[in-house]
């Protein structure tokens, strides 16, 4: 299975999709703004990542707007926030043959590229 959760309006996601040639290599794409992440999909990500916090984006504009920076969040808080607001998912998230790749740092993208 090759699936990538991304945001179509995100230029970084677009660059990574192009750089990795994900579509040409048979990856299924899910635009998380148009098709919300299901609890089951998030559970699969959690099982592979080990925590909801590792899937959570503190760069989301909602993070600051909601005043979350000063609060101590639990794993359940991270889970609920990701399910409630798509921008809280660190992107892109790719699941390729049972391995998860989270975010857009160069090392992660390079590893994803070779895994696809």
C-alpha positions as CSV (number, residue, x, y, z in Angstrom):
1,X,0.0,0.0,0.0
2,X,1.2,3.5,-0.9
3,X,-0.9,6.3,0.5
4,X,-0.1,10.0,1.0
5,X,-2.2,12.4,3.1
6,X,-1.5,15.9,1.9
7,X,-3.0,19.3,1.4
8,X,-3.5,20.4,-2.2
9,X,-3.1,24.1,-1.4
10,X,0.3,23.5,0.3
11,X,3.2,24.3,-2.0
12,X,5.6,22.2,0.1
13,X,3.3,19.1,-0.4
14,X,3.1,19.8,-4.1
15,X,6.9,20.0,-4.3
16,X,7.4,16.8,-2.4
17,X,4.8,14.9,-4.6
18,X,6.6,16.1,-7.7
19,X,10.1,15.4,-6.3
20,X,9.2,11.9,-5.2
21,X,7.1,11.1,-8.4
22,X,4.6,9.6,-6.0
23,X,1.6,9.5,-8.4
24,X,3.7,7.9,-11.2
25,X,4.9,5.3,-8.7
26,X,1.3,4.4,-7.8
27,X,0.7,6.2,-4.6
28,X,-2.9,7.0,-3.7
29,X,-3.4,10.6,-2.6
30,X,-5.9,11.9,-0.1
31,X,-6.4,15.7,0.1
32,X,-7.1,16.1,3.8
33,X,-9.1,19.3,3.3
34,X,-11.5,17.7,0.8
35,X,-11.6,14.3,2.4
36,X,-11.3,14.4,6.2
37,X,-9.1,11.9,7.9
38,X,-11.2,9.1,9.5
39,X,-10.6,7.9,13.1
40,X,-9.5,4.6,11.5
41,X,-6.9,6.2,9.3
42,X,-5.6,8.2,12.2
43,X,-5.4,5.0,14.3
44,X,-3.3,3.4,11.5
45,X,-1.0,6.4,11.5
46,X,-0.7,6.3,15.3
47,X,0.1,2.5,15.3
48,X,3.0,3.2,12.8
49,X,4.2,6.5,14.4
50,X,3.9,5.5,18.0
51,X,2.3,8.7,19.1
52,X,-0.3,11.3,18.1
53,X,2.1,14.0,19.1
54,X,4.5,13.0,16.3
55,X,1.7,13.5,13.8
56,X,0.7,16.9,15.2
57,X,1.8,20.2,13.6
58,X,2.6,23.0,15.8
59,X,3.0,25.2,12.7
60,X,-0.8,25.2,12.2
61,X,-2.2,28.7,12.4
62,X,-4.9,27.3,14.6
63,X,-2.3,26.3,17.2
64,X,-1.5,29.9,18.0
65,X,-5.0,31.1,17.4
66,X,-6.5,28.7,20.0
67,X,-3.8,29.5,22.5
68,X,-2.5,26.0,22.6
69,X,1.2,27.0,22.9
70,X,1.1,27.4,26.6
71,X,-1.0,24.3,27.4
72,X,0.1,20.8,28.2
73,X,-1.6,18.5,25.7
74,X,-2.3,14.8,26.2
75,X,-2.2,12.1,23.5
76,X,-6.0,12.2,23.5
77,X,-5.9,16.0,23.0
78,X,-3.5,15.6,20.0
79,X,-5.8,12.9,18.6
80,X,-9.0,15.0,19.0
81,X,-7.4,18.1,17.6
82,X,-6.1,16.3,14.4
83,X,-9.6,14.8,13.8
84,X,-11.3,18.2,14.4
85,X,-9.0,20.4,12.3
86,X,-7.1,19.1,9.2
87,X,-4.3,21.7,9.6
88,X,-3.2,20.0,12.8
89,X,-1.8,17.0,10.9
90,X,1.9,17.4,10.1
91,X,2.1,17.0,6.3
92,X,2.6,15.2,4.2
93,X,2.1,11.8,5.9
94,X,3.0,8.9,3.7
95,X,2.4,5.2,4.4
96,X,4.4,3.0,2.1
97,X,4.5,-0.8,2.6
98,X,3.8,-0.6,6.4
99,X,6.3,2.3,7.1
100,X,5.3,5.8,7.9
101,X,6.9,9.1,6.7
102,X,5.9,12.2,8.5
103,X,6.6,15.8,7.5
104,X,8.7,17.6,5.0
105,X,12.3,17.6,6.3
106,X,14.9,16.7,3.7
107,X,15.9,13.4,5.3
108,X,12.3,12.2,5.5
109,X,11.6,13.2,1.9
110,X,14.8,11.4,0.6
111,X,13.8,8.2,2.5
112,X,10.3,8.4,1.2
113,X,11.6,8.8,-2.3
114,X,13.6,5.7,-2.1
115,X,10.8,3.7,-0.4
116,X,8.3,4.6,-3.2
